[in-house]
């Protein structure tokens, strides 16, 4: 007559569910791989942008240092000129 063991009766349903879960997991893995590649691309773009900003910042800092050095030198030149005039008068 028929199969009397309940585990045999439920196996096809269990197997179909397991196969469906596996397919869902494989599909999720593929979707996540795509998202990972997109994220890596965005990260690379962000690093390039950061490098540009850092280079601009370094250039601005160098310009500011050069301007400060020029101001200090002009001040020192003025002091030297003033001393020179004072010694020439005395």
Secondary structure, 3 states (H helix, E strand, C coil): CCCCCHHHHHHHHHHHHHHHHHHHHHHHHHHHHHHHHHHHHHHHHHHHHHHHHHHHHHHHHHHHHHHHHHHHHHHHHHHHHHHHHHHHHC
